[in-house]
């Protein structure tokens, strides 16, 4: 899942080298945090939040296949 996020978000942003994906794992849960430039955030969020919502939906689906709960948070720097 982490590799998927790196690939998908890296393809969307203007500065893919500045994207940092980190994850925190606990029992039955994985939380992803994506740090990126402020100028790239609107590209990942998308119009009316459609793009970030789609990414979260894909993470939830992948997590369910592994019996995990997932979350995705964007951090603008």
N, C-alpha and C positions, 0 to 999 in steps of 0.2 A: 504494500500500500504506500509506503514511503517513497519508493522508486516511482510509482505512478504519479504521485503529487509533484515530485521533482520534474518529471518529464512534462506533465500537463501544464503546470504553472510556468515552467521555464520557456515553453513554447508561446505563452501568451504575453510575457512581459518584454520590455525593451532592454532591460539589463538582467539577463538570466544568471549571471555570475554572482549577483548580489542577493539572490534568493537563498534563504537558509531554512531548511525544514528540520524541525526537531520533534521528537515524540516522547511522551511519557506513558509508560505502561504500568498498569496495576491489574489486579485480578479481574479478568473479564472486561477490561476497558483499555482503549488506546486513545490518547489525546494528542492531536497534531497541532503544532504551532508553526506558522509560516511567516517569517520576517522578510519584508521586502521594502523597496523604496516607496515613498509616498506617491511619487509620480506613476508607479506601476499598479498601485492598489485599485484604481478604477477599472483597469483592464481585467483584473481578476474578479472583482465584484460584479462587473457587467451591468447592463441596463436594468434597473429595478432589482438588482441582486440575483438575476437569473443564473449567471455563471457560477457564482459561489454556491448557490443553492444546488445546482447540478453536481458540482464537485462533492458537496456534502452527501447528496443522495447516493452517489457512486461509492463513497466511503462507507456509508451505512450498509449498502448491499454487500460490499466485500466483507465487512465486519460480521454480518449475520451469517455468512457462509462459514465463518470460523467461531461462531457463538461469542462474538465480542461486540461491545458497544463502542462507538467511535464519535469523535468530535473534531472539528476543524476551526481554528481561530487564526485570524490574520493580524499581524503586528506590523504597523507602518513605522519605518524608521527614517 
